[in-house]
Amino acid sequence: MVKRIAIMAAMVWVIASCGQVQQSQTETAELNKIKELVSEPLGFDGKQVSFEGIITHICRGSGDKMRVNQIDDPDFSIMVMLEQYQAQFNPDFEGMQVKLTGLLKTQVMNLDQAEERHDHDHAHDDGHECSSTEEAIKRLNERGVTPDVRAFVELKSFEIVDPVSEEAEEEIEVAEVAHSGGGC
């Protein structure tokens, strides 16, 4: 009987210690600031990024995206596409602090300005789309149009930070005021 208890205690200890190692590896992953992700999105395009922030808006219509503000500077925020985690989020999460990991993607918002004057020397169907952000930027620059590049993150994992830090708590109110009526 004592032998069984000792074996079970050893198994519990091994399982618990494995979980702790995995958690500490997650915690040591480099966290980016949202400011750097949205200021230089092309440097992170297609790469996995991790960051912390405050959920300031979850889309009421589709529920498939949310906006996350930088904790220490609510002027910087990024859209997060919830993907397979959509069912795990609801508007009650607004104001919560989160750690997120996902794939950063970029999108050129004003590509239609290049399409208006886009002459091709090759045959294709109407509705030609650029195969990359870089191609879209090149096309806009050739036509003298400044590209409007936006970043968003496709969510791969998340952790709700509980409790919210005092610093974050103070920034939540500022973020809500800064983005009221912002929507999805």
Sequence and secondary structure as in RCSB ss.txt:
>XXXX:A:sequence
MVKRIAIMAAMVWVIASCGQVQQSQTETAELNKIKELVSEPLGFDGKQVSFEGIITHICRGSGDKMRVNQIDDPD
FSIMVMLEQYQAQFNPDFEGMQVKLTGLLKTQVMNLDQAEERHDHDHAHDDGHECSSTEEAIKRLNERGVTPDVR
AFVELKSFEIVDPVSEEAEEEIEVAEVAHSGGGC
>XXXX:A:secstr
 HHHHHHHHHHHHHHHHHHHHHHHHHHHS  B HHHHHHSGGGTTTSEEEEEEEEEEE SSS SEEEEE SS TT
 EEEEE GGGGGG  GGGTT EEEEEEEEEEEETTTHHHHHT   SS   SS   SSHHHHHHHHHHTT    EE
EEEEEEEEEEESS  HHHHHHHHHHHHHTTT   
